[in-house]
Amino acid sequence: MTSSIERGTVVANAQASDLTAFDLKAYLQERQAIVESALDQSINVVYPEKIYEAMRYSLMAGGKRLRPILCLAASELVGGTIEIALPTACALEMIHTMSLIHDDLPSMDNDDYRRGKLTNHKVYGEDVAILAGDGLLAYAFEFIASQTQNVPPERVLQVIAKLGRAVGAAGLVGGQIVDLECEGQSNVSLDTLNFIHRHKTGALLEASVLCGAMLAGATEAELQRLARYAQNIGLAFQIIDDVLDITATQAELGKTAGKDLQAQKVTYPSLWGIEESRRQAAQLIAEAKAELSCFGELAYPLMALAEYITARKH
Protein backbone atom coordinates (compact mmCIF):
# COMPACT_ATOMS: atom_id res chain seq x y z
CA MET A 1 0.00 0.00 0.00
CA THR A 2 1.34 3.43 -0.92
CA SER A 3 0.10 6.92 -0.20
CA SER A 4 0.01 9.81 -2.65
CA ILE A 5 3.19 11.27 -1.17
CA GLU A 6 4.95 7.92 -1.52
CA ARG A 7 4.47 7.62 -5.21
CA GLY A 8 3.31 11.10 -6.16
CA THR A 9 0.67 11.78 -8.72
CA VAL A 10 3.23 12.75 -11.33
CA VAL A 11 5.05 9.41 -11.35
CA ALA A 12 2.12 8.00 -13.30
CA ASN A 13 3.46 9.91 -16.29
CA ALA A 14 6.38 7.48 -16.37
CA GLN A 15 4.05 4.72 -17.50
CA ALA A 16 4.23 6.12 -21.03
CA SER A 17 6.24 4.01 -23.43
CA ASP A 18 8.75 6.76 -24.17
CA LEU A 19 10.87 8.91 -21.84
CA THR A 20 9.83 11.99 -23.81
CA ALA A 21 6.31 11.55 -22.40
CA PHE A 22 7.61 11.90 -18.84
CA ASP A 23 6.67 15.33 -17.46
CA LEU A 24 9.89 16.34 -15.73
CA LYS A 25 8.72 19.88 -15.05
CA ALA A 26 5.68 18.65 -13.11
CA TYR A 27 7.77 16.01 -11.37
CA LEU A 28 10.32 18.59 -10.23
CA GLN A 29 7.62 20.99 -9.03
CA GLU A 30 5.97 18.28 -6.97
CA ARG A 31 9.19 16.97 -5.45
CA GLN A 32 10.59 20.45 -4.79
CA ALA A 33 7.41 21.33 -2.91
CA ILE A 34 7.75 18.20 -0.75
CA VAL A 35 11.41 18.96 -0.02
CA GLU A 36 10.82 22.67 0.65
CA SER A 37 8.07 21.89 3.16
CA ALA A 38 10.22 19.32 4.95
CA LEU A 39 13.23 21.66 5.08
CA ASP A 40 11.10 24.53 6.38
CA GLN A 41 9.92 22.34 9.26
CA SER A 42 13.37 20.90 9.97
CA ILE A 43 14.90 23.94 11.73
CA ASN A 44 13.14 26.25 14.17
CA VAL A 45 14.57 29.56 15.35
CA VAL A 46 15.28 29.29 19.08
CA TYR A 47 17.91 30.77 21.39
CA PRO A 48 20.60 31.68 20.32
CA GLU A 49 18.50 33.00 17.47
CA LYS A 50 21.32 34.35 15.29
CA ILE A 51 22.81 30.94 14.48
CA TYR A 52 19.46 29.37 13.62
CA GLU A 53 18.53 32.39 11.50
CA ALA A 54 21.84 32.12 9.63
CA MET A 55 21.35 28.39 9.07
CA ARG A 56 17.82 28.93 7.77
CA TYR A 57 18.86 31.90 5.62
CA SER A 58 21.02 29.74 3.37
CA LEU A 59 19.04 26.51 3.69
CA MET A 60 15.81 28.19 2.57
CA ALA A 61 17.40 30.40 -0.11
CA GLY A 62 15.99 28.30 -2.95
CA GLY A 63 17.90 26.22 -5.44
CA LYS A 64 17.04 23.21 -7.57
CA ARG A 65 17.02 20.75 -4.61
CA LEU A 66 18.61 18.29 -7.03
CA ARG A 67 20.33 16.17 -4.38
CA PRO A 68 17.21 15.56 -2.27
CA ILE A 69 15.18 14.79 -5.39
CA LEU A 70 17.80 12.30 -6.60
CA CYS A 71 17.65 10.63 -3.18
CA LEU A 72 13.86 10.30 -3.29
CA ALA A 73 13.89 9.06 -6.90
CA ALA A 74 16.51 6.39 -6.13
CA SER A 75 14.50 5.16 -3.16
CA GLU A 76 11.39 4.79 -5.28
CA LEU A 77 13.33 3.14 -8.11
CA VAL A 78 14.15 0.10 -5.96
CA GLY A 79 10.81 -0.15 -4.18
CA GLY A 80 11.16 2.37 -1.35
CA THR A 81 9.01 5.37 -0.52
CA ILE A 82 9.43 9.10 -0.15
CA GLU A 83 8.71 8.87 3.60
CA ILE A 84 11.67 6.64 4.42
CA ALA A 85 14.08 8.75 2.36
CA LEU A 86 12.87 12.27 3.19
CA PRO A 87 14.99 12.84 6.33
CA THR A 88 18.12 11.81 4.42
CA ALA A 89 17.06 13.96 1.47
CA CYS A 90 16.82 16.96 3.81
CA ALA A 91 20.18 16.11 5.35
CA LEU A 92 21.78 16.06 1.90
CA GLU A 93 20.52 19.59 1.27
CA MET A 94 21.84 20.71 4.68
CA ILE A 95 25.28 19.32 3.82
CA HIS A 96 25.19 20.85 0.33
CA THR A 97 24.20 24.21 1.85
CA MET A 98 27.09 23.97 4.31
CA SER A 99 29.48 23.44 1.40
CA LEU A 100 28.11 26.51 -0.39
CA ILE A 101 28.38 28.73 2.71
CA HIS A 102 31.99 27.70 3.26
CA ASP A 103 32.86 27.76 -0.46
CA ASP A 104 31.72 31.40 -0.67
CA LEU A 105 33.92 32.58 2.21
CA PRO A 106 36.73 35.10 1.50
CA SER A 107 39.31 32.42 2.33
CA MET A 108 37.83 30.14 -0.37
CA ASP A 109 36.04 31.50 -3.47
CA ASN A 110 35.20 34.90 -1.94
CA ASP A 111 31.77 35.31 -3.54
CA ASP A 112 29.15 37.92 -2.72
CA TYR A 113 26.08 36.21 -4.25
CA ARG A 114 24.56 32.74 -4.12
CA ARG A 115 21.18 31.75 -5.55
CA GLY A 116 20.57 35.40 -6.38
CA LYS A 117 20.96 36.55 -2.76
CA LEU A 118 23.83 37.90 -0.70
CA THR A 119 26.06 35.11 0.58
CA ASN A 120 25.81 34.12 4.23
CA HIS A 121 29.00 35.87 5.32
CA LYS A 122 27.91 39.12 3.63
CA VAL A 123 24.76 39.11 5.76
CA TYR A 124 25.96 37.64 9.06
CA GLY A 125 29.74 38.01 8.96
CA GLU A 126 32.44 35.40 8.42
CA ASP A 127 32.38 34.12 11.99
CA VAL A 128 28.65 33.36 12.01
CA ALA A 129 28.79 31.94 8.46
CA ILE A 130 31.44 29.41 9.46
CA LEU A 131 29.38 28.38 12.48
CA ALA A 132 26.18 28.22 10.40
CA GLY A 133 27.89 25.77 8.05
CA ASP A 134 29.20 23.75 10.99
CA GLY A 135 25.73 23.73 12.54
CA LEU A 136 24.10 22.46 9.35
CA LEU A 137 26.70 19.72 8.91
CA ALA A 138 26.27 18.38 12.43
CA TYR A 139 22.50 18.68 12.34
CA ALA A 140 22.30 16.74 9.07
CA PHE A 141 23.56 13.56 10.75
CA GLU A 142 21.39 14.11 13.81
CA PHE A 143 18.39 14.56 11.53
CA ILE A 144 18.94 11.24 9.74
CA ALA A 145 19.43 9.37 13.00
CA SER A 146 16.46 10.89 14.81
CA GLN A 147 13.91 11.29 12.01
CA THR A 148 14.26 8.20 9.81
CA GLN A 149 11.44 5.76 10.48
CA ASN A 150 10.50 2.26 9.34
CA VAL A 151 14.02 1.50 8.14
CA PRO A 152 16.24 -1.23 9.69
CA PRO A 153 18.93 0.42 11.88
CA GLU A 154 21.77 -1.18 9.93
CA ARG A 155 20.62 0.61 6.76
CA VAL A 156 20.52 3.94 8.59
CA LEU A 157 24.08 3.33 9.84
CA GLN A 158 25.15 2.46 6.30
CA VAL A 159 23.71 5.75 5.04
CA ILE A 160 25.39 7.78 7.80
CA ALA A 161 28.74 6.15 7.01
CA LYS A 162 28.30 6.77 3.27
CA LEU A 163 27.44 10.43 3.82
CA GLY A 164 30.29 10.94 6.27
CA ARG A 165 32.78 9.63 3.72
CA ALA A 166 31.24 11.70 0.91
CA VAL A 167 31.61 14.97 2.81
CA GLY A 168 35.02 14.34 4.43
CA ALA A 169 38.63 14.19 3.26
CA ALA A 170 37.81 11.16 1.09
CA GLY A 171 35.13 13.19 -0.70
CA LEU A 172 34.09 16.84 -0.81
CA VAL A 173 36.84 18.19 1.48
CA GLY A 174 39.52 16.25 -0.42
CA GLY A 175 38.33 17.66 -3.73
CA GLN A 176 38.22 21.18 -2.33
CA ILE A 177 41.79 21.05 -1.01
CA VAL A 178 43.19 19.90 -4.36
CA ASP A 179 41.08 22.60 -6.08
CA LEU A 180 42.63 25.27 -3.84
CA GLU A 181 46.14 23.93 -4.46
CA CYS A 182 45.62 24.09 -8.22
CA GLU A 183 44.43 27.71 -8.38
CA GLY A 184 46.70 29.78 -10.61
CA GLN A 185 48.45 26.71 -12.04
CA SER A 186 48.30 26.31 -15.81
CA ASN A 187 49.63 22.73 -15.96
CA VAL A 188 46.75 20.97 -14.18
CA SER A 189 46.15 17.62 -15.89
CA LEU A 190 42.79 16.17 -16.90
CA ASP A 191 43.28 13.42 -14.30
CA THR A 192 43.73 16.01 -11.56
CA LEU A 193 40.72 18.00 -12.76
CA ASN A 194 38.63 14.81 -12.76
CA PHE A 195 39.84 14.00 -9.23
CA ILE A 196 38.81 17.45 -8.00
CA HIS A 197 35.31 17.25 -9.39
CA ARG A 198 34.63 13.57 -8.73
CA HIS A 199 35.26 14.45 -5.09
CA LYS A 200 34.21 18.10 -4.69
CA THR A 201 30.96 17.78 -6.67
CA GLY A 202 30.51 14.13 -7.57
CA ALA A 203 30.86 12.50 -4.15
CA LEU A 204 27.77 14.17 -2.67
CA LEU A 205 25.73 13.60 -5.84
CA GLU A 206 26.69 9.93 -5.76
CA ALA A 207 25.81 9.70 -2.08
CA SER A 208 22.43 11.30 -2.83
CA VAL A 209 21.55 8.49 -5.21
CA LEU A 210 23.07 5.64 -3.23
CA CYS A 211 21.66 6.68 0.14
CA GLY A 212 18.12 6.72 -1.22
CA ALA A 213 18.62 3.25 -2.66
CA MET A 214 20.32 1.92 0.50
CA LEU A 215 17.39 2.97 2.67
CA ALA A 216 15.07 1.01 0.38
CA GLY A 217 17.20 -2.14 0.57
CA ALA A 218 18.81 -2.09 -2.88
CA THR A 219 20.89 -5.10 -3.88
CA GLU A 220 24.64 -4.81 -4.39
CA ALA A 221 24.17 -5.10 -8.17
CA GLU A 222 21.60 -2.30 -8.12
CA LEU A 223 23.92 -0.11 -6.04
CA GLN A 224 26.78 -0.67 -8.48
CA ARG A 225 24.61 0.40 -11.42
CA LEU A 226 23.38 3.45 -9.51
CA ALA A 227 26.94 4.35 -8.50
CA ARG A 228 28.05 4.38 -12.14
CA TYR A 229 24.98 6.42 -13.07
CA ALA A 230 25.70 8.93 -10.31
CA GLN A 231 29.43 9.21 -11.07
CA ASN A 232 28.64 10.02 -14.68
CA ILE A 233 25.98 12.63 -13.92
CA GLY A 234 28.24 14.16 -11.26
CA LEU A 235 31.04 14.77 -13.75
CA ALA A 236 28.59 15.99 -16.40
CA PHE A 237 27.11 18.40 -13.83
CA GLN A 238 30.53 19.95 -13.22
CA ILE A 239 31.39 20.18 -16.92
CA ILE A 240 28.16 22.10 -17.55
CA ASP A 241 28.86 24.26 -14.47
CA ASP A 242 32.22 25.20 -16.01
CA VAL A 243 30.55 26.03 -19.33
CA LEU A 244 27.88 28.14 -17.65
CA ASP A 245 30.52 30.09 -15.71
CA ILE A 246 31.72 31.33 -19.11
CA THR A 247 28.47 31.59 -21.07
CA ALA A 248 25.78 32.57 -18.52
CA THR A 249 25.12 35.96 -16.93
CA GLN A 250 25.15 36.64 -13.19
CA ALA A 251 21.35 36.90 -13.26
CA GLU A 252 21.10 33.44 -14.86
CA LEU A 253 23.65 31.87 -12.51
CA GLY A 254 22.42 33.50 -9.31
CA LYS A 255 26.09 33.99 -8.41
CA THR A 256 29.04 35.91 -9.81
CA ALA A 257 29.84 34.90 -13.39
CA GLY A 258 33.40 34.38 -14.64
CA LYS A 259 34.77 33.38 -11.23
CA ASP A 260 36.82 30.48 -12.63
CA LEU A 261 38.63 32.71 -15.11
CA GLN A 262 39.19 35.37 -12.46
CA ALA A 263 40.65 32.77 -10.07
CA GLN A 264 42.82 31.37 -12.90
CA LYS A 265 41.31 27.91 -12.51
CA VAL A 266 41.82 25.18 -15.06
CA THR A 267 38.36 24.06 -16.19
CA TYR A 268 36.96 21.61 -18.74
CA PRO A 269 36.33 24.38 -21.30
CA SER A 270 39.91 25.63 -20.83
CA LEU A 271 41.17 22.14 -21.71
CA TRP A 272 38.60 21.12 -24.34
CA GLY A 273 36.76 24.24 -25.44
CA ILE A 274 33.05 24.85 -24.94
CA GLU A 275 31.65 22.63 -27.70
CA GLU A 276 33.80 19.61 -26.84
CA SER A 277 32.93 20.09 -23.16
CA ARG A 278 29.24 19.95 -24.04
CA ARG A 279 29.82 16.84 -26.15
CA GLN A 280 31.69 15.12 -23.32
CA ALA A 281 28.87 15.98 -20.89
CA ALA A 282 26.28 14.58 -23.31
CA GLN A 283 28.28 11.37 -23.64
CA LEU A 284 28.43 10.97 -19.84
CA ILE A 285 24.66 11.46 -19.61
CA ALA A 286 24.07 8.83 -22.31
CA GLU A 287 26.25 6.36 -20.39
CA ALA A 288 24.46 7.21 -17.14
CA LYS A 289 21.05 6.53 -18.68
CA ALA A 290 22.28 3.25 -20.15
CA GLU A 291 23.09 2.00 -16.63
CA LEU A 292 19.39 2.32 -15.74
CA SER A 293 17.89 0.69 -18.83
CA CYS A 294 17.27 -2.58 -16.98
CA PHE A 295 14.86 -0.83 -14.59
CA GLY A 296 12.42 0.06 -17.38
CA GLU A 297 9.87 2.81 -16.81
CA LEU A 298 10.72 3.03 -13.10
CA ALA A 299 13.97 4.70 -14.15
CA TYR A 300 12.31 7.52 -16.10
CA PRO A 301 12.64 10.09 -13.27
CA LEU A 302 16.39 9.45 -12.85
CA MET A 303 16.92 9.38 -16.62
CA ALA A 304 15.05 12.66 -17.07
CA LEU A 305 17.03 14.22 -14.22
CA ALA A 306 20.24 13.21 -16.00
CA GLU A 307 19.11 14.97 -19.17
CA TYR A 308 18.09 18.02 -17.12
CA ILE A 309 21.69 18.41 -15.92
CA THR A 310 23.03 19.07 -19.41
CA ALA A 311 20.03 21.14 -20.52
CA ARG A 312 20.00 23.55 -17.55
CA LYS A 313 20.81 27.24 -18.01
CA HIS A 314 21.71 28.09 -14.39
SULLIN-V494159 format. One record per helix or strand of 2 or more residues. SS is the DSSP state (H for helix, E for strand). FROM is the first residue (numbers start at 1). TO is the last residue. Records with the same first field share a line. If there is no record, write none. Layout:
SS = FROM-TO ; FROM-TO
This chain:
H = 4-7 ; 9-15 ; 19-21 ; 24-42 ; 49-59 ; 66-77 ; 82-103 ; 120-124 ; 126-147 ; 153-167 ; 172-182 ; 190-200 ; 202-215 ; 220-247 ; 250-253 ; 259-262 ; 268-272 ; 274-291 ; 293-311
E = 113-114 ; 117-118
